Amino acid sequence: YVCLAMSALRACSRVPFAAPAFLYWKAGFRCPFCFLRKEGLSKCGRCKQAFYCNVECQREDWPMHKLECSPMVVFGENWNPSETVRLTARILAKQKIHPERTPSEKLLAVKEFESRKSSDIAALHHFYSKHLEFPDNDSLVVLFAQVNCNGFTIEDEELSHLGSAIFPDVALMNHSCCPNVIVTYKGTLAEVRAVQEIHPGEEVFTSYIDLLYPTEDRNDRLRDSYFFTCECRECTTKDKDKAKVEIRKLNDPPKAETIRDMVRYARNVIEEFRRAKHYKYILSPPSELLEICELSQEKMSCVFEDTNVYMLHMMYQAMGVCLYMQDWEGALRYGQKIIQPYR
């Protein structure tokens, strides 16, 4: 599938909203049905982990929430299916309730390809076996592949991770590291905005990943999550890579091997932090996450400039942890460091 512009789009113009086929939203200060952010949400009396605006939202969300309400109580602290597993469970439940597929949902179809999703399939059976009927294993592999390749990470205004969703229409857009549109979210809707002029018949591209990083990192992420390598202008020329991985100017410049080792270290520590953050301060308290950020910055600063993307990444993560800990001075200090390269 290819997504083409039917008419001219000016930069900053808005493409019509797309409604999600399936959603999973993390518990917090947003209603899991309408996704509005507000304080004073009422929690589910049974599991005490889902919070709603009102009785109407709770009633409307029950067909999905009942999948998890009892298991949350039964498993207690051991309730920890991944977002992919939870989103897949909701898809299976919706297909059971509404076996007919909307025109939009038919766009979810992708070519079958080999995928080792045995751990996700095992988790799906483990946490949802009493509430769902499962198709055969091959069908589950294809479904997990579809979720991985068509899923969207939902973020708030501060780019904090909130949950995941399937927007089949939006998933029609191919990836480019030089995108001509961006996707933002308003409640349950995805909004596509042009970031440059798009002519009729021109293909519409979005970015599936964070474009901050150099070419090799971006393509590693694309291969890992989406099973392809990008060949856009940005990836073939690699024009911005040198500026993104800026090396500290020293009287005795670091050797090429030292730089390679530090890049490898930076990638490893970013992945370590991502895994620790995945459990959101349950297995890793905020103080430990902040220590990871500070120690890694100290080590990387021997080779990298503060404007290096790996340094900026860890500064941004440190700022987020400080905000979570309500360390406003620390957050401000990191924020001021981050903003300097963009001035």
N, C-alpha and C positions, 0 to 999 in steps of 0.2 A: 504494500500500500504506500501511496505517496500523497501528501497533503499539499494541494495547490491553492493559491489565492484566486478567487473568482472575480475579484475586483481590486482596484488599486487601494493600498493601505498606506496612510502616512505614518511617519514615526510618531509614537505615543498614542496612535488610534487603538481602539479596543475592538477585539473580535468578540462575537457573542459568547455568553457564558456557556460552560459545559457542566451538566449535572453528573454526579458520580454514579456509577453502577453499584459500587461496593465501597464501604469505608470501615476503617478501624481507627478509633481516636483514643489517645492515652488519657487516663483519668487525671483530673485536675480541676482547673477553674473554668472548664467549658462543658456545656451540656453535650452528652454523646449522641443526642438525636439532632438538634438544630445547630450545635457547635458554636453557639453564641457564648462569648466570654462575659461572665458576671460573677459577682460574689454572692454568697448566701444560697448556693445551690442545695437542694434537698437530696440526701443520699438514700440509696436503696436500703430498705430496712433489713433485707436478708444478708446480702454480701457486704454491704457498707463500703463498696468500692466504686459504685457508679453514682454520679451526681447529676440531678436534673433540674431544669428551670421550674417545672411544675408537673402536676399529675398527668396532663395531656401528653407532654413529651415522654414521660416515663411509660405511659400506656402504648404510645406509638413505637417506642424502641423495644418493647418487650419481646417481639419475635426474634430479635437478634440477641438481646441481653440474656434471655433464658438459656441460651447456649452456654453461657459462662457463669451465671449467677450461682448455681449449685456447685459446679466444679471449683469456683473460687473459695467457697466455704469448705468443701471437702479437702482440697489440697492445701489450703491456708498459705503458709510461706513458701510452699513448694510449687505454687501456681506460677509458672514462668515460661509459657509458650512464646516463641518469637512472634514478632509482628506479622511475618509472612504466614506463619501457621494460623494465627488468629484471623487474618484477612481471608485466607483460603477456607477456613471453617465457615465464615460468613457467606462466602460465595456458594458453598455446598448447601447451606441452609436456605439461601434465597432461591437456588435452583429447584429445591424441593418444594418450596411454597409457590413459586412462579416458574413452572417448567418451560413455558414459552419464553423465548428470548426477544428482547426489544431489538429494533434495527441497530441501535447503538451497541448493544452488548455483543452482537454478532461480529463486530470488529475485533473482538478479543482473540479470534482464532489466529494462531500462529503455526508455522510449520513445526511438526514434531522434531525434536532433536534430543540427543542423549543428555541426560542430566542425572547427576548423583544427588538425589534429594532424600536418601533413605532416612537420615536423621529427622528431617522435617516431617516425613510421612509417619515415622514412629511417634513423634511428638503429637501429631494430629490424632492418631489412634489413642495415645495415652490420655490426653486431656479431654477428648470429645466423644469417645466411643459410646457413652451412654446417651448421647443426645443427637447423634448423626448416623445416617447410613452412608457408608463409603462406597464409591465405585471401585473398580479393580485398580491394581497398583499402577499399570501403564497409564490409565486415565489420570491418576493422581500426579504422576510425574509430569504429564503434559500440563495439568492445571497449575502446578507449582511453577513450571517454566513460564506460563502465561502471566502469573502474578509477578514473578521476578522481572519480566521484560516489560510489562505494561503498568506496573505500580508506580505511584507518585508519592514522594515524601512531602508531607504537609508541614509547613512552617508558619509561625506567626510573624508579626511585624518586625520582631527582633531577630528573625531567622532561627528561632529556637525550634527544635524538632517537636512536633505535636502528635503525629500519627501517620497513617498511610491510607491511600485510596486508589481505586481504579477508575480512571476517566477514559473510557474507550475512544471517544472522539479525539481527545487531546493526544492519546497514544498513537494516533495516526501520524503525527509529526515525526520526521526523522531527526537524528542528532547532527549537530555541527558545533564545533568549538568557535565558530563565527555565527552565532544564531541571529535571525532577524526578528524573533519574537521571544518574550519571556512569559512564564506562567506564574500567576499569583493566585491567592485564595481568599475568598470572602465567604465565611461560614461553610456551607456545604457545596459551594460552587467554585469552579476553576475559571479564572479570567486570563485570557491570552491578549497580550499587548504587543504591538509592533514596536521595535526599537530602531527601525530604519525604514525607509520607503520600500514598499513591496509592490511590484507591478503585476497586473493580471497574468495568470499562467505561471508565475514564478513560484518555485517550491518554498514552502514555509518550514523553517528549521527552528528547533529549540535546542537547548542544551540539557542533556540528561545528568550532568555532573557539575561539580564546582569547577569553574574555569580558572581559579587562582593559580593552579599548579602547572609545572612545566609539562611538555608534551609526553614524555615517557610515563609520568605519573598518571596523566589523564587517560592514556590508552591502557595502562594496566588496570585502572578502575573500570573502563568500558569493557575490556575483555573479561574481567572477573564477573561483572554484573550483567552484561548484555551480549557477550560473546561476539564482539566485532572490534575491529581497529578503525579508528577515524582517519580519513584521508582528506580532510578539509584543508583549506589554504593555510590555516594556522598550524596544522600538524605537519604539513609537508615542508613549509619554510622554516619552522621553529624560530621565527624572528624574535619572539619575546622571551625565549628560554634564558638567555644570558642575563637579562635584567631581572628575571624572577629569582634566579639563584645567584644573587650578587655576593661576591666574596669580599671579606674584609681586607682593606688596603693596609698592608704591613710592610715594614722594611725588608723582612724576610718572608715573601709570599708563600702560602702553603703549597705543598706539592700536589700534583694532580691526584695521586693515590690518596692523600689525606682528604682532599675534597670529596672523592668518591666514597671514602669510608664515612665521612660526615653526612653525606646525602643518604647513604644506606641507614645510618643511625637515625636520622630524622624521620625517614619513612617508617622505621620500626617503632619509634616512640609515638608517632602519630597513631599507628595501628593499636599499640598498647593502650593509649589513652582512649581511643574509640571503643575498645572492648570494655575498659573499666567504666566508661561513661554509659555504656549500654545498660548496665545494671543500676544506673541512676542513684548512686550514693547508698545502695543497699549493701553490696559487697565492698565497695570502695567509698569511704566517707569523703566529704569535700576536702578535708585537710590533706588527705593523701593525693587526691587529684591535683590540688594546687602545688603540692611538692613535686609531682611529676613534671608539671609545667615549668616550675622554677629551676629545677635541676637540669632539665633538657635545654632551657634557654642559656643557662650558664655554660654548659658544655658546647653548644652550637656557636655561641658568640666568639669563641676562639678562632672560628673559621668564617662564619657568616656575618654579613652586615645586618643591622636591625631591619632593613627593608627586604631582606631575603624572605621568600614566601613561607619557608618552614619556620622561621622565627615569628613571622606575623601570625601564622596558624596557632602556635603555642601561646602567644600573647592574647589572641582572641579567646582561646579556651580558658586561659587564666582569668580574663575579665569576666567570662561567664560564671566561673566558679565563685569569684569574689561577689558577684551580684547575688548568687544563690545564698552565700553566707552572710549577705547584707554588710559586706566590707566595702562601703561606698568609696572610701579613699583609695583602696587597692584597685577597685574597678575603674575609677577615674584615672589613676596613674597608667594603667594598661591601655585604657581608651585613648589617652593623649599620645601614647607611643604608636598605637595602631594608625591613628589618623594622619600622622606626619607624612608618610609616604604618598598619601593621596592628595596632598595640598599642592 
